[in-house]
Amino acid sequence: MLRTIDDARFWDRIARKYATDPIKDLTGYERSIERTRSFLGNSDTVLEIGCGTGTTALALAPFVSRIVATDVSSEMIAIAREKAVAQSCQNAEFSVATAERAPGSDGSYDAVLGFNILHLIADRPSTLARIHRLLKPNGLFISKTPCLSEMNPLIRYAVPVAQFFGKAPFVSFFTATELDAEIAGAGFTTIVRERHGSGRKDARIFVVARKSAA
Ligand SMILES: C[S@@+](CC[C@H](N)C(=O)[O-])C[C@H]1O[C@@H](n2cnc3c(N)ncnc32)[C@H](O)[C@@H]1O
């Protein structure tokens, strides 16, 4: 619990800069948005965890009925709300919540989205189990996740140093195969596994996983 509070402070501190940083691989990001959109319907109720400054929620809001976008950082959520007002978006709600305790009642969402967030969660099995419960039967969990174990091995040394100086949040190291196993362990069937980056090697895996109807 203490770690989550520390993480919230970290993300609060960098939120205004994060909001103005350009998206690193815009082409890859647009591919992910387009692909995500293809799985959503205009009557869908959608939850996003770790929504940051709301860019993705606001891009997808015109194509769904309602999107509830959440983040542990109140500063990120404040920026997302400002952007929603600036864009006159009526069907996106932003609220402060950890992914581990994402809001909603069981079986209430058609889709749950999580972009660049699963590697920041320590207890992924229970978070994935919660997402599974929140989804309707046949509901979709759509995620894009940096698999740090597939990146330059030096990152294993760089991250603890950055954390020591307060320059990096908690992160988990895993491969796409290990993440796959965790998603399956929560009861999902993965139906899409793609890499959208425009570079030669993309360590971020885009996954669409379905909750079975039973
Ligand atoms: C790398 S940013 C990604 C933001 C956005 N999803 C995107 O793709 O641009 C990670 C976000 O997750 C949030 N976050 C970190 N740990 C979290 C947690 N345990 N629960 C909810 N949000 C969390 C941070 O505040 C931050 O806004």
The ligand as an SDF file (V2000), in Angstrom:
LIG
                    3D

 27 29  0  0  0  0  0  0  0  0999 V2000
    3.4000    5.2550  -18.3400 C   0  0  0  0  0  0  0  0  0  0  0  0
    1.9680    6.1260  -17.7960 S   0  0  0  0  0  0  0  0  0  0  0  0
    0.7930    5.5970  -19.0310 C   0  0  0  0  0  0  0  0  0  0  0  0
   -0.3660    6.5270  -19.1620 C   0  0  0  0  0  0  0  0  0  0  0  0
   -1.3060    6.1890  -20.3350 C   0  0  0  0  0  0  0  0  0  0  0  0
   -2.0030    4.9430  -20.1170 N   0  0  0  0  0  0  0  0  0  0  0  0
   -0.5240    6.1580  -21.6210 C   0  0  0  0  0  0  0  0  0  0  0  0
   -0.4140    5.0980  -22.2370 O   0  0  0  0  0  0  0  0  0  0  0  0
    0.0050    7.2270  -22.0000 O   0  0  0  0  0  0  0  0  0  0  0  0
    1.4570    5.1750  -16.4180 C   0  0  0  0  0  0  0  0  0  0  0  0
    0.2620    5.7460  -15.7030 C   0  0  0  0  0  0  0  0  0  0  0  0
   -0.1620    4.7760  -14.7700 O   0  0  0  0  0  0  0  0  0  0  0  0
   -0.4550    5.3930  -13.5460 C   0  0  0  0  0  0  0  0  0  0  0  0
   -0.2430    4.3830  -12.4840 N   0  0  0  0  0  0  0  0  0  0  0  0
    0.9230    3.9170  -11.9940 C   0  0  0  0  0  0  0  0  0  0  0  0
    0.6940    2.9580  -11.0800 N   0  0  0  0  0  0  0  0  0  0  0  0
   -0.6630    2.8260  -10.9980 C   0  0  0  0  0  0  0  0  0  0  0  0
   -1.5340    1.9980  -10.2400 C   0  0  0  0  0  0  0  0  0  0  0  0
   -1.0540    1.1110   -9.3750 N   0  0  0  0  0  0  0  0  0  0  0  0
   -2.8710    2.1360  -10.4150 N   0  0  0  0  0  0  0  0  0  0  0  0
   -3.3670    3.0520  -11.3000 C   0  0  0  0  0  0  0  0  0  0  0  0
   -2.5940    3.8620  -12.0370 N   0  0  0  0  0  0  0  0  0  0  0  0
   -1.2570    3.7480  -11.9000 C   0  0  0  0  0  0  0  0  0  0  0  0
    0.4620    6.5970  -13.4760 C   0  0  0  0  0  0  0  0  0  0  0  0
   -0.0310    7.6000  -12.6310 O   0  0  0  0  0  0  0  0  0  0  0  0
    0.5380    7.0130  -14.9350 C   0  0  0  0  0  0  0  0  0  0  0  0
   -0.4470    7.9670  -15.2290 O   0  0  0  0  0  0  0  0  0  0  0  0
  1  2  1  0
  2  3  1  0
  2 10  1  0
  3  4  1  0
  4  5  1  0
  5  6  1  0
  5  7  1  0
  7  8  2  0
  7  9  1  0
 10 11  1  0
 11 12  1  0
 11 26  1  0
 12 13  1  0
 13 14  1  0
 13 24  1  0
 14 15  1  0
 14 23  1  0
 15 16  2  0
 16 17  1  0
 17 18  1  0
 17 23  2  0
 18 19  1  0
 18 20  2  0
 20 21  1  0
 21 22  2  0
 22 23  1  0
 24 25  1  0
 24 26  1  0
 26 27  1  0
M  CHG  2   2   1   9  -1
M  END
$$$$
